[in-house]
């Protein structure tokens, strides 16, 4: 892994994305409540974490600290608002017992893996070229397009397209936050909350579209606010 990383961080990031999409797609066919899915995602998360730790990359990707400029980031309140969207229509566990635990663990791990791959590996690799705007756009869009894997688990095309739009907006917010705070930890937490809360979401069309609307609005307003903050030294290309 390290040889590919040293040769080209961008190629490494793309390889990680492709590998993750294939692995996650196959695991999800087993069911989100499957112990096998939780174990499989744990293995993926462990391999990536050990790679980062072993090669002294924790600081580079902001896994060794919380953001030092939390006050400037408005204590990430917009992230917590967006993260709660899955509960706006009510709370009702989709699974029970062990299945519920496995689903929660799986989705929490997804938050870690996807943030490290899309915000960490991909965005930081593109940032090295100096084109910040392009790096933000591609990272956000790629993250959204990664959700096309949901088609493999029986989701309808229209539903998947909506999820992609939602994911692109989330990806934009998260990428901007990472660029301006230099830490992946707030994003991993927020991403995990979003996914874990989906296990308790009630199928409510009004709340669903309200959540999407708030997310899109947050992407615009919070993104505009963040664009005016100073970029930490460790994130400058």
Secondary structure by P-SEA (a helix, b strand, c coil): caaaaaacaaaaaaaaaaaaaaaaaaaaaaccccaaaaaaaaaaaaaaaaaaaaaccccccccccccccccccccaaaaaaaaacccccbbbbcccaaaaaaaaaaaaaaaaaaaaaccccaaaaaacccaaaaaaaaaaaaaaacccccccccccaaaaaaaaaaaaaaaaaaaaaaaacccaaaaaaaaaaaaaacccccccaaaaaaaaaaaaaaaaaaaaaaaaccccccccc
